[in-house]
Amino acid sequence: TLDEPAALAIVKNADVRLAGATLTLFFAKNFWRKKASTRHFRDILERAFRETYDATVEIEVSPDPVPGDSAAANVLDLIGGEIVSAE
């Protein structure tokens, strides 16, 4: 089973976007995307938002890699790298 510390590790590897009541997670690596795609993970994260912020969010895991305007993309731009699919 996925516990809360494991869920936190998953979120730390995500580029997170909040739009309205939808929290979208983007991952550079397919490993993290698969872990985050479980219903149990989404339940833990949704519960954390309710308890911490008294807010209801819907968790989406994007099938797309990290967006081009993310912090990861900005770092790669500085060092001359690029985002590629991890699949």
C-alpha positions, 0 to 999 in steps of 0.5 A: 500500500502507498503511505503518506511519506511515499505520496510526498516523495511522488509529489516532490518529483512532479511539476504541479499546476493548479487551475481552479479545482484541478491539480495536474501533476507532470512527470519527467519520468514514467516511473513516477507517473505510474506511481501517481496514477493510482487511485490510492495516491490520488485519495491521499493527496485529495485528503491532504488538501481537504485537511490542510487547506479545507479545499477540494481538488481533483488530481490529474496525472498528465500523460505528457512530460514536464511542460516547457515552461516548468522549472525543470525546463528552465534549468535544462535551457540554462545548461543546454539540455532538453526534455525528452519522454522517459518512456 
